[in-house]
Amino acid sequence: MRIRDAVPEDATAAWEVVRRSIAELCVADHHNDPAGTMAGQQDARIIQIMGIT
């Protein structure tokens, strides 16, 4: 395993990991409601959260 600092090009893949983990592991919380899974969020918000600007 190689660990490195994130770069802007990682944002889409990182967001996919977050989105899928919520969609697949938090069904009891969001009851498969797409709005509850944050599916409508844009990558720009995740980039901001991750501090990749």
mmCIF file of the N, C-alpha and C atoms, coordinates in Angstrom:
data_MODEL
# 
_entry.id   MODEL 
# 
loop_
_atom_site.group_PDB 
_atom_site.id 
_atom_site.type_symbol 
_atom_site.label_atom_id 
_atom_site.label_alt_id 
_atom_site.label_comp_id 
_atom_site.label_asym_id 
_atom_site.label_entity_id 
_atom_site.label_seq_id 
_atom_site.pdbx_PDB_ins_code 
_atom_site.Cartn_x 
_atom_site.Cartn_y 
_atom_site.Cartn_z 
_atom_site.occupancy 
_atom_site.B_iso_or_equiv 
_atom_site.pdbx_formal_charge 
_atom_site.auth_seq_id 
_atom_site.auth_comp_id 
_atom_site.auth_asym_id 
_atom_site.auth_atom_id 
_atom_site.pdbx_PDB_model_num 
ATOM 1   N N  . MET A 1 1  ? 0.848   -1.160 0.000  1.00 0.00 ? 1  MET A N  1 
ATOM 2   C CA . MET A 1 1  ? 0.000   0.000  0.000  1.00 0.00 ? 1  MET A CA 1 
ATOM 3   C C  . MET A 1 1  ? 0.900   1.231  0.000  1.00 0.00 ? 1  MET A C  1 
ATOM 4   N N  . ARG A 1 2  ? 0.528   2.195  -0.816 1.00 0.00 ? 2  ARG A N  1 
ATOM 5   C CA . ARG A 1 2  ? 1.265   3.450  -0.886 1.00 0.00 ? 2  ARG A CA 1 
ATOM 6   C C  . ARG A 1 2  ? 0.366   4.571  -0.376 1.00 0.00 ? 2  ARG A C  1 
ATOM 7   N N  . ILE A 1 3  ? 0.847   5.344  0.563  1.00 0.00 ? 3  ILE A N  1 
ATOM 8   C CA . ILE A 1 3  ? 0.085   6.458  1.116  1.00 0.00 ? 3  ILE A CA 1 
ATOM 9   C C  . ILE A 1 3  ? 0.736   7.749  0.653  1.00 0.00 ? 3  ILE A C  1 
ATOM 10  N N  . ARG A 1 4  ? -0.093  8.673  0.165  1.00 0.00 ? 4  ARG A N  1 
ATOM 11  C CA . ARG A 1 4  ? 0.411   9.957  -0.306 1.00 0.00 ? 4  ARG A CA 1 
ATOM 12  C C  . ARG A 1 4  ? -0.641  11.013 -0.042 1.00 0.00 ? 4  ARG A C  1 
ATOM 13  N N  . ASP A 1 5  ? -0.238  12.254 -0.139 1.00 0.00 ? 5  ASP A N  1 
ATOM 14  C CA . ASP A 1 5  ? -1.188  13.356 -0.017 1.00 0.00 ? 5  ASP A CA 1 
ATOM 15  C C  . ASP A 1 5  ? -2.130  13.335 -1.210 1.00 0.00 ? 5  ASP A C  1 
ATOM 16  N N  . ALA A 1 6  ? -3.357  13.746 -0.971 1.00 0.00 ? 6  ALA A N  1 
ATOM 17  C CA . ALA A 1 6  ? -4.336  13.829 -2.051 1.00 0.00 ? 6  ALA A CA 1 
ATOM 18  C C  . ALA A 1 6  ? -3.991  14.980 -2.980 1.00 0.00 ? 6  ALA A C  1 
ATOM 19  N N  . VAL A 1 7  ? -4.393  14.816 -4.222 1.00 0.00 ? 7  VAL A N  1 
ATOM 20  C CA . VAL A 1 7  ? -4.237  15.850 -5.242 1.00 0.00 ? 7  VAL A CA 1 
ATOM 21  C C  . VAL A 1 7  ? -5.619  16.112 -5.848 1.00 0.00 ? 7  VAL A C  1 
ATOM 22  N N  . PRO A 1 8  ? -5.802  17.238 -6.506 1.00 0.00 ? 8  PRO A N  1 
ATOM 23  C CA . PRO A 1 8  ? -7.124  17.554 -7.068 1.00 0.00 ? 8  PRO A CA 1 
ATOM 24  C C  . PRO A 1 8  ? -7.708  16.440 -7.930 1.00 0.00 ? 8  PRO A C  1 
ATOM 25  N N  . GLU A 1 9  ? -6.877  15.713 -8.624 1.00 0.00 ? 9  GLU A N  1 
ATOM 26  C CA . GLU A 1 9  ? -7.367  14.636 -9.496 1.00 0.00 ? 9  GLU A CA 1 
ATOM 27  C C  . GLU A 1 9  ? -8.000  13.489 -8.697 1.00 0.00 ? 9  GLU A C  1 
ATOM 28  N N  . ASP A 1 10 ? -7.767  13.435 -7.396 1.00 0.00 ? 10 ASP A N  1 
ATOM 29  C CA . ASP A 1 10 ? -8.331  12.386 -6.546 1.00 0.00 ? 10 ASP A CA 1 
ATOM 30  C C  . ASP A 1 10 ? -9.756  12.692 -6.097 1.00 0.00 ? 10 ASP A C  1 
ATOM 31  N N  . ALA A 1 11 ? -10.220 13.905 -6.295 1.00 0.00 ? 11 ALA A N  1 
ATOM 32  C CA . ALA A 1 11 ? -11.498 14.336 -5.733 1.00 0.00 ? 11 ALA A CA 1 
ATOM 33  C C  . ALA A 1 11 ? -12.673 13.478 -6.190 1.00 0.00 ? 11 ALA A C  1 
ATOM 34  N N  . THR A 1 12 ? -12.749 13.165 -7.467 1.00 0.00 ? 12 THR A N  1 
ATOM 35  C CA . THR A 1 12 ? -13.880 12.382 -7.968 1.00 0.00 ? 12 THR A CA 1 
ATOM 36  C C  . THR A 1 12 ? -13.899 10.989 -7.349 1.00 0.00 ? 12 THR A C  1 
ATOM 37  N N  . ALA A 1 13 ? -12.761 10.334 -7.297 1.00 0.00 ? 13 ALA A N  1 
ATOM 38  C CA . ALA A 1 13 ? -12.692 8.991  -6.710 1.00 0.00 ? 13 ALA A CA 1 
ATOM 39  C C  . ALA A 1 13 ? -12.983 9.043  -5.213 1.00 0.00 ? 13 ALA A C  1 
ATOM 40  N N  . ALA A 1 14 ? -12.484 10.069 -4.534 1.00 0.00 ? 14 ALA A N  1 
ATOM 41  C CA . ALA A 1 14 ? -12.743 10.201 -3.099 1.00 0.00 ? 14 ALA A CA 1 
ATOM 42  C C  . ALA A 1 14 ? -14.230 10.396 -2.835 1.00 0.00 ? 14 ALA A C  1 
ATOM 43  N N  . TRP A 1 15 ? -14.866 11.228 -3.645 1.00 0.00 ? 15 TRP A N  1 
ATOM 44  C CA . TRP A 1 15 ? -16.303 11.448 -3.492 1.00 0.00 ? 15 TRP A CA 1 
ATOM 45  C C  . TRP A 1 15 ? -17.076 10.159 -3.742 1.00 0.00 ? 15 TRP A C  1 
ATOM 46  N N  . GLU A 1 16 ? -16.650 9.371  -4.716 1.00 0.00 ? 16 GLU A N  1 
ATOM 47  C CA . GLU A 1 16 ? -17.328 8.101  -5.000 1.00 0.00 ? 16 GLU A CA 1 
ATOM 48  C C  . GLU A 1 16 ? -17.237 7.161  -3.803 1.00 0.00 ? 16 GLU A C  1 
ATOM 49  N N  . VAL A 1 17 ? -16.112 7.135  -3.136 1.00 0.00 ? 17 VAL A N  1 
ATOM 50  C CA . VAL A 1 17 ? -15.961 6.307  -1.932 1.00 0.00 ? 17 VAL A CA 1 
ATOM 51  C C  . VAL A 1 17 ? -16.919 6.768  -0.841 1.00 0.00 ? 17 VAL A C  1 
ATOM 52  N N  . VAL A 1 18 ? -16.987 8.079  -0.631 1.00 0.00 ? 18 VAL A N  1 
ATOM 53  C CA . VAL A 1 18 ? -17.898 8.624  0.384  1.00 0.00 ? 18 VAL A CA 1 
ATOM 54  C C  . VAL A 1 18 ? -19.335 8.308  0.017  1.00 0.00 ? 18 VAL A C  1 
ATOM 55  N N  . ARG A 1 19 ? -19.711 8.573  -1.228 1.00 0.00 ? 19 ARG A N  1 
ATOM 56  C CA . ARG A 1 19 ? -21.086 8.343  -1.683 1.00 0.00 ? 19 ARG A CA 1 
ATOM 57  C C  . ARG A 1 19 ? -21.493 6.889  -1.536 1.00 0.00 ? 19 ARG A C  1 
ATOM 58  N N  . ARG A 1 20 ? -20.618 5.981  -1.993 1.00 0.00 ? 20 ARG A N  1 
ATOM 59  C CA . ARG A 1 20 ? -20.938 4.559  -1.920 1.00 0.00 ? 20 ARG A CA 1 
ATOM 60  C C  . ARG A 1 20 ? -20.993 4.064  -0.486 1.00 0.00 ? 20 ARG A C  1 
ATOM 61  N N  . SER A 1 21 ? -20.114 4.542  0.367  1.00 0.00 ? 21 SER A N  1 
ATOM 62  C CA . SER A 1 21 ? -20.142 4.084  1.755  1.00 0.00 ? 21 SER A CA 1 
ATOM 63  C C  . SER A 1 21 ? -21.445 4.500  2.430  1.00 0.00 ? 21 SER A C  1 
ATOM 64  N N  . ILE A 1 22 ? -21.905 5.720  2.152  1.00 0.00 ? 22 ILE A N  1 
ATOM 65  C CA . ILE A 1 22 ? -23.181 6.163  2.720  1.00 0.00 ? 22 ILE A CA 1 
ATOM 66  C C  . ILE A 1 22 ? -24.330 5.352  2.132  1.00 0.00 ? 22 ILE A C  1 
ATOM 67  N N  . ALA A 1 23 ? -24.334 5.184  0.813  1.00 0.00 ? 23 ALA A N  1 
ATOM 68  C CA . ALA A 1 23 ? -25.422 4.463  0.145  1.00 0.00 ? 23 ALA A CA 1 
ATOM 69  C C  . ALA A 1 23 ? -25.497 3.011  0.600  1.00 0.00 ? 23 ALA A C  1 
ATOM 70  N N  . GLU A 1 24 ? -24.346 2.367  0.791  1.00 0.00 ? 24 GLU A N  1 
ATOM 71  C CA . GLU A 1 24 ? -24.331 0.935  1.084  1.00 0.00 ? 24 GLU A CA 1 
ATOM 72  C C  . GLU A 1 24 ? -24.331 0.599  2.572  1.00 0.00 ? 24 GLU A C  1 
ATOM 73  N N  . LEU A 1 25 ? -23.805 1.469  3.403  1.00 0.00 ? 25 LEU A N  1 
ATOM 74  C CA . LEU A 1 25 ? -23.636 1.117  4.810  1.00 0.00 ? 25 LEU A CA 1 
ATOM 75  C C  . LEU A 1 25 ? -24.604 1.831  5.748  1.00 0.00 ? 25 LEU A C  1 
ATOM 76  N N  . CYS A 1 26 ? -25.314 2.823  5.249  1.00 0.00 ? 26 CYS A N  1 
ATOM 77  C CA . CYS A 1 26 ? -26.183 3.617  6.122  1.00 0.00 ? 26 CYS A CA 1 
ATOM 78  C C  . CYS A 1 26 ? -27.651 3.519  5.731  1.00 0.00 ? 26 CYS A C  1 
ATOM 79  N N  . VAL A 1 27 ? -28.059 2.391  5.176  1.00 0.00 ? 27 VAL A N  1 
ATOM 80  C CA . VAL A 1 27 ? -29.439 2.216  4.725  1.00 0.00 ? 27 VAL A CA 1 
ATOM 81  C C  . VAL A 1 27 ? -30.425 2.428  5.868  1.00 0.00 ? 27 VAL A C  1 
ATOM 82  N N  . ALA A 1 28 ? -30.074 1.998  7.069  1.00 0.00 ? 28 ALA A N  1 
ATOM 83  C CA . ALA A 1 28 ? -30.977 2.174  8.212  1.00 0.00 ? 28 ALA A CA 1 
ATOM 84  C C  . ALA A 1 28 ? -31.231 3.654  8.493  1.00 0.00 ? 28 ALA A C  1 
ATOM 85  N N  . ASP A 1 29 ? -30.287 4.500  8.142  1.00 0.00 ? 29 ASP A N  1 
ATOM 86  C CA . ASP A 1 29 ? -30.443 5.937  8.372  1.00 0.00 ? 29 ASP A CA 1 
ATOM 87  C C  . ASP A 1 29 ? -31.215 6.630  7.261  1.00 0.00 ? 29 ASP A C  1 
ATOM 88  N N  . HIS A 1 30 ? -30.900 6.321  5.990  1.00 0.00 ? 30 HIS A N  1 
ATOM 89  C CA . HIS A 1 30 ? -31.509 7.055  4.873  1.00 0.00 ? 30 HIS A CA 1 
ATOM 90  C C  . HIS A 1 30 ? -32.592 6.282  4.146  1.00 0.00 ? 30 HIS A C  1 
ATOM 91  N N  . HIS A 1 31 ? -32.798 5.015  4.481  1.00 0.00 ? 31 HIS A N  1 
ATOM 92  C CA . HIS A 1 31 ? -33.877 4.190  3.913  1.00 0.00 ? 31 HIS A CA 1 
ATOM 93  C C  . HIS A 1 31 ? -33.905 4.206  2.388  1.00 0.00 ? 31 HIS A C  1 
ATOM 94  N N  . ASN A 1 32 ? -32.727 4.189  1.766  1.00 0.00 ? 32 ASN A N  1 
ATOM 95  C CA . ASN A 1 32 ? -32.565 4.190  0.312  1.00 0.00 ? 32 ASN A CA 1 
ATOM 96  C C  . ASN A 1 32 ? -33.190 5.408  -0.368 1.00 0.00 ? 32 ASN A C  1 
ATOM 97  N N  . ASP A 1 33 ? -33.359 6.489  0.377  1.00 0.00 ? 33 ASP A N  1 
ATOM 98  C CA . ASP A 1 33 ? -33.842 7.737  -0.198 1.00 0.00 ? 33 ASP A CA 1 
ATOM 99  C C  . ASP A 1 33 ? -32.636 8.469  -0.788 1.00 0.00 ? 33 ASP A C  1 
ATOM 100 N N  . PRO A 1 34 ? -32.590 8.678  -2.117 1.00 0.00 ? 34 PRO A N  1 
ATOM 101 C CA . PRO A 1 34 ? -31.429 9.327  -2.739 1.00 0.00 ? 34 PRO A CA 1 
ATOM 102 C C  . PRO A 1 34 ? -31.070 10.671 -2.107 1.00 0.00 ? 34 PRO A C  1 
ATOM 103 N N  . ALA A 1 35 ? -32.070 11.420 -1.667 1.00 0.00 ? 35 ALA A N  1 
ATOM 104 C CA . ALA A 1 35 ? -31.780 12.704 -1.020 1.00 0.00 ? 35 ALA A CA 1 
ATOM 105 C C  . ALA A 1 35 ? -31.006 12.487 0.274  1.00 0.00 ? 35 ALA A C  1 
ATOM 106 N N  . GLY A 1 36 ? -31.283 11.391 0.946  1.00 0.00 ? 36 GLY A N  1 
ATOM 107 C CA . GLY A 1 36 ? -30.599 11.089 2.194  1.00 0.00 ? 36 GLY A CA 1 
ATOM 108 C C  . GLY A 1 36 ? -29.191 10.577 1.998  1.00 0.00 ? 36 GLY A C  1 
ATOM 109 N N  . THR A 1 37 ? -28.863 10.145 0.799  1.00 0.00 ? 37 THR A N  1 
ATOM 110 C CA . THR A 1 37 ? -27.525 9.629  0.538  1.00 0.00 ? 37 THR A CA 1 
ATOM 111 C C  . THR A 1 37 ? -26.586 10.693 0.009  1.00 0.00 ? 37 THR A C  1 
ATOM 112 N N  . MET A 1 38 ? -27.049 11.926 -0.092 1.00 0.00 ? 38 MET A N  1 
ATOM 113 C CA . MET A 1 38 ? -26.248 13.034 -0.607 1.00 0.00 ? 38 MET A CA 1 
ATOM 114 C C  . MET A 1 38 ? -25.901 12.848 -2.077 1.00 0.00 ? 38 MET A C  1 
ATOM 115 N N  . ALA A 1 39 ? -26.685 12.049 -2.794 1.00 0.00 ? 39 ALA A N  1 
ATOM 116 C CA . ALA A 1 39 ? -26.393 11.763 -4.197 1.00 0.00 ? 39 ALA A CA 1 
ATOM 117 C C  . ALA A 1 39 ? -26.409 13.019 -5.054 1.00 0.00 ? 39 ALA A C  1 
ATOM 118 N N  . GLY A 1 40 ? -27.139 14.022 -4.638 1.00 0.00 ? 40 GLY A N  1 
ATOM 119 C CA . GLY A 1 40 ? -27.235 15.226 -5.440 1.00 0.00 ? 40 GLY A CA 1 
ATOM 120 C C  . GLY A 1 40 ? -26.119 16.224 -5.216 1.00 0.00 ? 40 GLY A C  1 
ATOM 121 N N  . GLN A 1 41 ? -25.218 15.951 -4.292 1.00 0.00 ? 41 GLN A N  1 
ATOM 122 C CA . GLN A 1 41 ? -24.126 16.886 -4.015 1.00 0.00 ? 41 GLN A CA 1 
ATOM 123 C C  . GLN A 1 41 ? -23.156 16.938 -5.185 1.00 0.00 ? 41 GLN A C  1 
ATOM 124 N N  . GLN A 1 42 ? -22.507 18.067 -5.351 1.00 0.00 ? 42 GLN A N  1 
ATOM 125 C CA . GLN A 1 42 ? -21.547 18.246 -6.438 1.00 0.00 ? 42 GLN A CA 1 
ATOM 126 C C  . GLN A 1 42 ? -20.135 17.994 -5.929 1.00 0.00 ? 42 GLN A C  1 
ATOM 127 N N  . ASP A 1 43 ? -19.263 17.562 -6.825 1.00 0.00 ? 43 ASP A N  1 
ATOM 128 C CA . ASP A 1 43 ? -17.867 17.312 -6.472 1.00 0.00 ? 43 ASP A CA 1 
ATOM 129 C C  . ASP A 1 43 ? -17.208 18.551 -5.877 1.00 0.00 ? 43 ASP A C  1 
ATOM 130 N N  . ALA A 1 44 ? -17.637 19.731 -6.270 1.00 0.00 ? 44 ALA A N  1 
ATOM 131 C CA . ALA A 1 44 ? -17.023 20.968 -5.774 1.00 0.00 ? 44 ALA A CA 1 
ATOM 132 C C  . ALA A 1 44 ? -17.112 21.047 -4.253 1.00 0.00 ? 44 ALA A C  1 
ATOM 133 N N  . ARG A 1 45 ? -18.206 20.607 -3.692 1.00 0.00 ? 45 ARG A N  1 
ATOM 134 C CA . ARG A 1 45 ? -18.375 20.646 -2.230 1.00 0.00 ? 45 ARG A CA 1 
ATOM 135 C C  . ARG A 1 45 ? -17.379 19.698 -1.568 1.00 0.00 ? 45 ARG A C  1 
ATOM 136 N N  . ILE A 1 46 ? -17.190 18.529 -2.125 1.00 0.00 ? 46 ILE A N  1 
ATOM 137 C CA . ILE A 1 46 ? -16.251 17.574 -1.557 1.00 0.00 ? 46 ILE A CA 1 
ATOM 138 C C  . ILE A 1 46 ? -14.830 18.090 -1.671 1.00 0.00 ? 46 ILE A C  1 
ATOM 139 N N  . ILE A 1 47 ? -14.519 18.716 -2.791 1.00 0.00 ? 47 ILE A N  1 
ATOM 140 C CA . ILE A 1 47 ? -13.191 19.306 -2.948 1.00 0.00 ? 47 ILE A CA 1 
ATOM 141 C C  . ILE A 1 47 ? -12.970 20.328 -1.842 1.00 0.00 ? 47 ILE A C  1 
ATOM 142 N N  . GLN A 1 48 ? -13.967 21.121 -1.572 1.00 0.00 ? 48 GLN A N  1 
ATOM 143 C CA . GLN A 1 48 ? -13.856 22.122 -0.515 1.00 0.00 ? 48 GLN A CA 1 
ATOM 144 C C  . GLN A 1 48 ? -13.660 21.455 0.847  1.00 0.00 ? 48 GLN A C  1 
ATOM 145 N N  . ILE A 1 49 ? -14.432 20.432 1.138  1.00 0.00 ? 49 ILE A N  1 
ATOM 146 C CA . ILE A 1 49 ? -14.319 19.731 2.415  1.00 0.00 ? 49 ILE A CA 1 
ATOM 147 C C  . ILE A 1 49 ? -12.934 19.098 2.559  1.00 0.00 ? 49 ILE A C  1 
ATOM 148 N N  . MET A 1 50 ? -12.453 18.514 1.475  1.00 0.00 ? 50 MET A N  1 
ATOM 149 C CA . MET A 1 50 ? -11.166 17.835 1.515  1.00 0.00 ? 50 MET A CA 1 
ATOM 150 C C  . MET A 1 50 ? -9.996  18.819 1.536  1.00 0.00 ? 50 MET A C  1 
ATOM 151 N N  . GLY A 1 51 ? -10.272 20.091 1.286  1.00 0.00 ? 51 GLY A N  1 
ATOM 152 C CA . GLY A 1 51 ? -9.218  21.085 1.277  1.00 0.00 ? 51 GLY A CA 1 
ATOM 153 C C  . GLY A 1 51 ? -8.332  21.015 0.043  1.00 0.00 ? 51 GLY A C  1 
ATOM 154 N N  . ILE A 1 52 ? -8.871  20.450 -1.034 1.00 0.00 ? 52 ILE A N  1 
ATOM 155 C CA . ILE A 1 52 ? -8.119  20.368 -2.288 1.00 0.00 ? 52 ILE A CA 1 
ATOM 156 C C  . ILE A 1 52 ? -8.581  21.509 -3.178 1.00 0.00 ? 52 ILE A C  1 
ATOM 157 N N  . THR A 1 53 ? -7.884  22.600 -3.137 1.00 0.00 ? 53 THR A N  1 
ATOM 158 C CA . THR A 1 53 ? -8.276  23.741 -3.956 1.00 0.00 ? 53 THR A CA 1 
ATOM 159 C C  . THR A 1 53 ? -7.119  24.212 -4.789 1.00 0.00 ? 53 THR A C  1 
# 
